[in-house]
Amino acid sequence: MNGPGIDYEAVFNALPGAVALLTTDLVYVDANEVFLSLSGRTREQVIGRYLFDVFPENPDAPDATGMRNLQASLRRVLATGERDVMAPQRYDVEHPDRPGEWAERYWSPVNSPVRGPDGSVALLLHRVEEVTELIRAGGTPIGDDRAQVLEAELVSRARELQEVNERLREANAREREVALHLQEAMLPALRPLGRHRAAVRYRPATGSLNVCGDWYDLVDLPDRNRTALAVGDVVGHGLRAAGVMGQLRSALSAASHVAAGPAEALEVLGLYARAVEGAESTTAVSVFIDWSSNTLTYSSAGHPPPALCRPDGTLTFLDQATDPPLGARPEHAARPQAQTAFTDGSALVLYTDGLVERRHEDIDTGLHRLADSLSRHRGSDPEALADALLADLIPPAGVTDDTALLILRL
């Protein structure tokens, strides 16, 4: 038995639908009996083999585009981590014992990601329903006029759906590109901070629909002995989120120049956010560095805690002054702030949730990964440390949320 008394292998094999598991290289690792029966293949002919070696494209049927469409669908699932439901496809099947002999078949596939412990896509669940009988109108031969009409209608509707999906993907891709350019234009370039080195990174989400409103900021304050760092995350996607991000980043930067501390700066930002449509539930964290006293003063509006890694590897998450996100309270209230000392040579890391949060996983797991990576790479300069953190924490297939990262060597 696997898990709490459940034999998941038996459950998989007992599923009434045809399902198979594929590696990220599209190699079969398992298939249930319904799948094998429906496809006319034995387990030995399927398991351990590349999908399109088992079911190649019919070279004599240019209208049988199912193989190409299926491959594109599986690649989308790997890239986005999202389930993909396909329109009915013509995917001819070659007779396993008579090469060159093909049977015209129609399939309705659904492809879903199976995530590993680190949140990345580890396997692909491929489910298919055969709809050939619908084309054959309940068993009428394809040569029958009624069946030919039904076949033509189904194929036409499938093509129309594919064209609509393609246009939507192109439109989303254009919006994503514009939003990314807008974000890049509004995110500040690093300015020299004397002997203190810094690095910033911005990684957009994988997938055309997932451009978000993450931002970072780093400014020297007027008294010259303090520096303010901030990161934030606007709820929502696309151009609207990018526009709101720009307004809030500028507002927090301005507030930090006149505020007594980070809590007051976030209070001002919260009041401003009430007048900005789409700014509700934005999270942000602000850290004021006092170079003369070697202290960090911080405040968080519902944001993941910054990490302070000291030269000896001791790591502290700045989580003692956390309050709800912007606009979450119906009435204005003072925000908390806390203070901690730092040692010269420490690394201060601010980030957005795309670095540590994964679906179906507790955030503490992501924070432990961050702490482990920081401890191992703590001696690196900020640029190398930023690259190491992204390599350790971002899965190869990417994530479905943006990631902003700001590192300062204290």
Secondary structure, DSSP 8 states (H G I E B T S, - for coil): -BTTTB-HHHHHHH-SSEEEEEETTSBEEEE-HHHHHHHT--HHHHTTSBHHHHS---TT-TT--HHHHHHHHHHHHHHH---EE---EE--EE-SSSTT-EE--EEEEEEEEEE-TTSSEEEEEEEEEE-HHHHTTTT--TTSHHHHHHHHHHHHHHHHHHHHHHHHHHHHHHHHHHHHHHHHHHS-----BTTB-EEEEEE--SSTT---EEEEEEEE-TTSSEEEEEEEEESS-HHHHHHHHHHHHHHHHHHHHH-SSHHHHHHHHHHHHTTSTT-TT-EEEEEEEETTTTEEEEEEES----EEE-TTS-EEE--SSEE--TT-SSS------EEEE--TT-EEEEE-GGGT--TTS-HHHHHHHHHHHHHHTTTS-HHHHHHHHHHHHS-TT--SS-EEEEEEE-
